[in-house]
Amino acid sequence: MSQPRDERQDDLFQPPLEKIINLGHPLVRMAREIDWDFLAKRFSSVCRVGPGQPPLPTRLVAGLLILKHMHNLSDEALCDRWVENPYFQYFCGEVVFRHELPFDRSSLTRWRQRLGEEQIAALLQESLSVAHRSGAIESKDLERVVVDTTVQEKAIAHPTDARLTHRAIEKLVDLAKREGVELRQSYLRLAKRAALMVGRYTHAHQFKRARRQLKFLRTRLGRIIRDIRRKIEGDPALEDRFSPLLDLASRVRHQEQRQRGPKVYSLHAPEVECIGKGKARAPYEFGCKVSIVTPVTAPKGGQFVLHAKALHGNPYDGHTLGPVITDLEKLTGVTVRRIHGDKGYRGHNYPNRFKVWISGQVRHVTKAIRREMRRRAAVEPVIGHLKDDHRLRRNYLKGRDGDRINAVLAAAGYNFSLLRRWFEEFLRALLLLTLRRAFSPPCLV
């Protein structure tokens, strides 16, 4: 695969986009402020010279990723909007209006996998650079920060023992059919009935009967596992093909409701963890932790997200503070002076404990620090916007890499949405100033 291609060219029979759009539109202004060469350099680093079709232009890929999370769109909806919206096309670097997609929807998936968290973080870094250059945020806003964690839920069904066991049976039987392994009995009809009855008996508080049906499911799953292992024994190719699913099915069969340690909550996303944050409406959430950092001050352009990172293994909040602040200083290039966190960060691992202030702390608290501590809760609405408006509530990307990528893209999309509003307000103020000067009476000297 060679370096990214650039197929943009002028069309003699179509007017350029600059002639048919409003050049004062916030997306146009933001497109001119973004350093696309910086993003092209970072994104092109994953491409290698070699055979194969050249990849898509880096500006097109970067623009699509920004627009997707700015407007909370799926890949399919983004493609539909891109064809209809000339401002989207101009933002992505097109010269003339395109009536068809110059890429396939699956290209977005492949580019996300190719870039990874490290290169996609360039979008978050560039959003902060644009904010700093346009005056939406100042350097002093990067020195005093608030750190908090939330849960990024995975796109899975609510896990129950009966459902997981039934799905394991279905997946094993389907894989055996595709690989040509003939089973003694599939138990598909009986397993479906048993899984249905577990839910009905549990709803009727007939728990003894529900346990009996669950035991029936686990017994049939064990029979299928043993039958497949007998049939594929001695065939290395089939053993490699069945091994991941057989291991997951065995864990599902033997895990108990209240056992300690890692459990399987989804067969298609085994990396999912059960996290309890003490919420009355959601005692348990299934996904991974995400650390969010925002300024404790009130920047002119809004509460920007300075850093976002998915944290696997359900770590204690205090044990994540050191690595998160190190990554933040590397991303922004500014040394953090004060860090504010909630009581979940007591016993943290940050080397300089005099920089960390926990909510409720009273010793050595000055008036300035007390004012900042009262603004610690400013991170909560930021998390709410990230979840509801920028795709952090439910992650549809696959694997742990998908968790990390989605967290960074949600933060970048949130920052660019703040920048769009900042440019709208700037243009509105400029227009009002122009009108005021035009209609104001002349000064008599």
C-alpha positions in Angstrom: 0.0 0.0 0.0 1.4 3.4 -1.0 0.9 6.8 0.4 -2.6 8.4 0.5 -3.9 9.6 -2.8 -5.5 12.9 -3.7 -8.1 12.7 -6.4 -9.5 16.2 -6.0 -9.6 18.1 -9.3 -11.4 21.1 -10.8 -14.4 20.3 -13.0 -14.8 22.5 -16.1 -18.6 21.9 -16.1 -19.4 22.4 -12.4 -18.9 25.5 -10.2 -16.4 25.2 -7.4 -17.8 24.6 -3.9 -16.6 28.0 -2.8 -19.0 29.6 -5.3 -22.1 27.9 -4.0 -21.7 27.9 -0.2 -21.6 30.6 2.4 -18.0 31.2 3.2 -19.0 32.6 6.6 -20.4 29.3 7.7 -18.8 28.0 11.0 -17.7 24.7 9.3 -15.9 26.7 6.6 -14.2 28.9 9.2 -13.2 25.8 11.2 -11.9 24.0 8.1 -9.5 27.0 7.5 -8.3 27.0 11.1 -7.4 23.3 11.3 -3.8 22.4 10.4 -4.6 19.6 7.9 -0.9 19.1 7.2 -0.3 18.1 10.8 -3.1 15.5 10.6 -1.8 14.3 7.2 1.6 13.7 8.6 0.3 11.7 11.6 -2.2 9.7 9.5 0.3 9.0 6.7 2.7 7.5 9.2 0.7 4.2 9.2 1.0 3.9 5.4 3.8 2.0 3.8 5.1 2.1 0.3 4.2 -1.1 -1.5 1.8 -2.8 -3.9 -1.9 -2.2 -3.6 -4.4 0.6 -4.1 -3.4 3.9 -2.6 -5.5 4.8 0.5 -8.0 7.6 0.8 -6.8 11.2 1.2 -6.0 11.9 4.9 -8.0 15.1 5.0 -11.1 13.1 3.9 -10.6 10.5 6.6 -9.9 13.1 9.3 -12.9 15.2 8.3 -15.2 12.2 8.3 -14.1 11.1 11.8 -14.6 14.6 13.1 -18.1 15.0 11.5 -19.2 11.6 12.7 -18.7 12.4 16.4 -19.6 16.1 16.1 -23.1 15.2 15.0 -23.5 11.8 16.7 -23.9 9.9 13.4 -23.5 6.2 12.5 -21.2 5.3 9.6 -24.2 4.8 7.3 -25.9 8.1 8.3 -22.6 9.9 7.9 -22.3 8.7 4.3 -25.9 9.7 3.5 -25.4 13.2 5.0 -22.0 13.6 3.3 -23.6 13.2 -0.2 -26.4 15.7 0.6 -24.4 18.4 2.4 -21.9 20.6 0.5 -20.5 22.0 3.8 -19.5 18.5 4.8 -17.8 18.0 1.5 -15.9 21.3 1.7 -14.8 20.4 5.3 -13.4 17.2 3.9 -11.4 19.0 1.2 -13.6 18.5 -1.9 -13.2 21.1 -4.6 -16.5 20.6 -6.5 -19.8 19.0 -5.3 -19.8 15.2 -5.5 -23.0 13.4 -6.2 -21.7 10.0 -5.2 -19.4 8.8 -2.4 -15.7 8.6 -3.3 -15.3 5.9 -0.7 -17.0 2.8 0.7 -18.6 2.8 4.2 -16.2 0.0 5.3 -13.3 2.3 4.6 -14.1 4.1 7.9 -13.7 0.8 9.8 -10.4 -0.1 8.2 -9.0 3.4 8.8 -9.9 3.3 12.5 -8.3 -0.1 12.8 -5.2 1.1 10.9 -4.7 4.3 12.9 -5.3 3.1 16.4 -5.6 5.2 19.5 -2.1 6.8 19.2 -2.7 8.4 15.8 -6.4 9.3 16.4 -5.3 11.2 19.4 -3.9 13.8 16.9 -7.6 14.9 16.3 -7.9 15.7 20.0 -4.6 17.5 20.0 -5.5 19.5 17.0 -8.9 20.5 18.5 -7.0 22.0 21.5 -4.5 23.7 19.1 -7.3 25.3 17.1 -9.0 26.4 20.4 -5.8 28.0 21.6 -5.1 29.8 18.3 -8.6 31.2 18.1 -8.7 32.4 21.7 -11.3 29.9 22.9 -8.9 28.5 25.5 -5.7 29.9 27.1 -2.6 28.3 28.4 -3.6 29.0 32.0 -6.7 26.9 31.5 -4.5 23.9 30.9 -2.6 24.2 34.2 -5.5 23.6 36.6 -7.7 20.6 35.7 -10.5 18.3 36.9 -10.2 14.5 36.6 -13.1 12.1 36.8 -14.0 8.7 35.4 -17.2 7.3 33.9 -18.3 4.1 32.2 -18.4 3.6 28.5 -21.0 0.9 28.0 -20.5 -1.7 25.3 -23.2 -2.5 22.7 -24.3 -5.8 24.3 -27.5 -7.2 25.7 -28.0 -7.4 29.4 -26.2 -10.6 30.4 -28.0 -13.4 32.2 -26.7 -17.0 32.7 -29.5 -18.5 30.6 -29.0 -16.1 27.7 -25.2 -16.6 27.7 -25.6 -20.4 27.8 -28.2 -20.4 25.0 -26.0 -18.1 22.9 -23.0 -20.4 23.4 -25.0 -23.4 22.2 -26.2 -21.5 19.1 -22.7 -20.2 18.2 -21.1 -23.6 18.7 -23.7 -25.4 16.6 -23.5 -22.7 13.9 -19.7 -22.9 13.7 -19.8 -26.7 13.6 -22.2 -26.6 10.7 -20.0 -24.1 8.8 -16.9 -26.2 9.4 -18.6 -29.5 8.4 -18.4 -31.1 11.9 -21.4 -33.3 12.3 -22.8 -33.3 15.8 -24.7 -36.1 17.5 -27.5 -33.7 18.5 -27.7 -29.9 18.3 -30.3 -29.3 21.1 -31.3 -26.0 19.4 -35.0 -26.5 19.9 -34.8 -27.7 23.5 -32.3 -25.0 24.4 -34.5 -22.2 23.1 -37.4 -23.5 25.1 -35.3 -23.9 28.3 -33.9 -20.3 28.0 -37.5 -19.0 27.5 -38.7 -20.9 30.6 -35.9 -19.6 32.8 -37.1 -16.0 32.2 -40.7 -17.0 32.8 -40.1 -18.9 36.0 -37.8 -16.1 37.3 -40.5 -13.5 36.6 -43.1 -15.7 38.5 -40.6 -16.1 41.4 -40.5 -19.8 40.8 -36.7 -19.9 41.3 -36.4 -23.7 41.9 -37.9 -24.4 38.5 -35.8 -21.7 36.9 -32.6 -23.3 38.4 -33.7 -26.6 37.0 -34.0 -25.2 33.5 -30.7 -23.5 33.8 -29.1 -26.7 34.8 -30.7 -28.3 31.8 -29.1 -25.7 29.5 -25.6 -26.1 31.1 -25.8 -29.9 30.7 -26.6 -29.6 27.0 -23.8 -27.1 26.5 -21.4 -29.5 28.1 -22.5 -32.3 25.8 -22.0 -30.1 22.7 -18.5 -29.0 24.0 -17.4 -32.6 24.6 -18.9 -33.8 21.3 -17.0 -31.1 19.3 -13.7 -31.8 21.1 -14.0 -35.5 20.2 -14.8 -34.8 16.6 -11.9 -32.3 16.0 -9.2 -34.1 18.0 -6.1 -34.6 15.9 -7.0 -31.9 13.4 -4.8 -28.8 14.1 -6.7 -26.5 11.7 -10.1 -27.3 13.3 -8.7 -27.1 16.8 -7.4 -23.6 16.1 -10.7 -22.6 14.6 -12.8 -23.8 17.5 -10.4 -23.1 20.4 -11.5 -19.4 21.2 -15.2 -20.2 21.2 -14.8 -23.5 23.1 -12.8 -21.7 25.8 -15.5 -19.0 26.1 -18.3 -21.6 26.2 -16.5 -23.5 29.0 -16.1 -20.3 31.0 -19.8 -19.5 30.5 -20.8 -23.1 31.6 -18.7 -23.1 34.8 -19.1 -19.5 36.0 -21.4 -18.7 38.9 -23.5 -15.7 39.7 -21.5 -14.4 42.7 -18.0 -15.7 41.9 -15.1 -13.4 42.2 -12.7 -12.5 39.4 -13.3 -11.9 35.7 -16.4 -13.3 34.1 -17.8 -13.5 30.5 -20.7 -11.1 30.0 -20.8 -11.3 26.2 -19.6 -13.9 23.7 -18.9 -11.4 20.9 -17.3 -8.9 23.3 -15.5 -10.9 26.0 -13.5 -7.9 27.1 -16.6 -6.3 28.8 -16.3 -5.7 32.5 -19.0 -5.3 35.1 -18.6 -1.9 36.8 -20.6 -0.6 39.8 -20.5 3.2 40.3 -23.1 3.4 43.0 -25.9 4.7 40.8 -29.5 4.0 41.9 -30.8 3.9 38.4 -27.9 1.7 37.1 -26.3 -0.4 39.9 -24.1 -2.2 37.3 -22.9 -1.1 33.9 -21.1 -3.3 31.4 -18.2 -1.8 29.4 -15.0 -0.2 30.5 -13.9 2.9 32.5 -13.0 6.1 30.8 -11.0 8.9 32.4 -12.0 12.5 31.4 -9.9 15.6 32.1 -11.3 19.2 31.7 -10.2 22.6 32.9 -11.3 23.7 36.4 -11.4 27.2 35.1 -14.1 28.6 32.7 -12.5 29.0 29.3 -14.1 31.5 26.9 -15.0 28.8 24.4 -16.5 26.3 26.9 -15.4 23.3 29.0 -13.1 21.6 26.5 -12.0 18.0 27.1 -8.2 18.0 27.5 -7.7 14.2 27.7 -9.8 11.0 27.4 -8.6 7.5 27.8 -10.3 4.1 28.1 -9.0 2.1 31.1 -9.4 -1.7 31.1 -9.3 -4.0 34.0 -11.7 -1.9 36.2 -8.8 -0.1 38.0 -9.2 2.0 41.1 -9.6 5.6 40.2 -6.7 6.8 42.3 -4.4 4.3 40.6 -5.1 5.9 37.2 -4.2 9.5 38.1 -0.4 9.2 37.5 -0.6 7.8 34.0 -3.5 10.1 33.0 -1.7 13.3 34.0 1.5 12.1 32.3 -0.4 11.6 29.1 -2.1 14.9 29.5 1.1 16.9 29.9 2.6 15.0 26.9 -0.5 15.9 24.8 -0.8 19.6 25.7 2.9 20.4 26.4 1.8 22.3 29.6 2.8 21.3 33.1 -0.2 20.8 35.3 -0.1 22.9 38.5 -3.3 21.7 40.3 -5.4 18.6 40.0 -8.9 18.4 41.4 -10.8 15.1 41.9 -13.6 13.5 43.9 -13.2 11.2 46.8 -12.6 8.3 44.5 -9.1 9.5 44.1 -8.1 9.2 47.7 -4.9 7.1 47.9 -3.8 8.1 44.4 -0.5 7.3 42.9 0.5 10.7 41.6 4.1 11.5 42.6 3.5 15.1 43.8 0.6 14.8 46.3 0.7 18.5 47.0 -0.7 19.2 43.5 -3.8 17.0 44.1 -6.9 18.3 45.9 -9.7 16.0 46.8 -13.3 17.3 47.3 -14.1 17.8 50.9 -10.4 18.5 51.8 -10.1 21.4 54.3 -6.4 21.6 55.3 -4.2 24.2 53.5 -7.1 25.3 51.3 -6.8 28.9 50.2 -9.6 31.0 48.8 -8.5 30.5 45.2 -8.3 26.7 45.7 -11.7 26.7 47.4 -13.2 28.5 44.4 -11.7 25.9 42.1 -13.0 23.0 44.3 -16.5 24.4 43.9 -16.1 24.1 40.2 -15.0 20.5 40.3 -18.5 19.4 39.4 -18.2 21.2 36.0 -16.9 17.9 34.6 -20.2 16.2 35.2 -22.2 18.0 32.4 -19.3 17.5 30.1 -19.5 13.7 30.7 -23.3 14.0 30.0 -22.7 15.7 26.7 -20.1 13.2 25.7 -22.5 10.4 26.3 -25.7 11.9 24.9 -24.3 13.9 21.9 -21.0 12.3 20.9 -21.4 8.5 21.1 -19.7 7.8 24.4 -22.8 6.2 26.0 -22.8 3.1 23.9 -19.7 1.9 22.1 -20.2 -0.1 18.9 -16.6 -0.5 17.9 -15.0 -3.9 18.4 -12.6 -5.0 21.0 -10.4 -3.1 23.5 -8.9 -1.1 20.7 -12.5 0.0 19.8 -13.0 1.2 23.4 -9.9 3.3 23.3 -10.6 4.8 19.8 -14.2 5.6 20.6 -13.3 7.5 23.8 -10.8 9.7 22.0 -13.1 10.3 19.1 -15.9 11.3 21.4 -13.7 13.9 23.1 -12.5 15.3 19.8 -16.0 15.5 18.4 -17.1 17.3 21.6 -14.3 19.8 21.3 -15.0 20.5 17.6 -18.6 21.1 18.4 -17.6 23.7 21.0 -15.3 25.3 18.4 -18.2 25.4 15.9 -20.3 27.3 18.5 -17.4 29.6 19.2 -17.0 30.5 15.6 -20.8 31.1 15.3 -20.7 33.5 18.2 -17.6 35.2 16.8 -19.3 35.7 13.4 -22.5 36.9 15.1 -20.6 39.5 17.1 -18.7 40.6 14.0 -21.9 41.0 12.1 -23.5 43.0 15.0 -20.5 45.3 15.2 -20.6 45.9 11.4 -24.3 46.7 11.5 -23.8 49.0 14.5 -21.2 51.0 12.6 -23.2 51.1 9.5 -26.4 52.5 11.1 -24.9 54.6 13.9 -25.3 58.4 13.4 -22.2 60.3 12.3 -20.3 62.2 15.0 -20.5 65.9 14.8 -17.3 67.7 15.5 
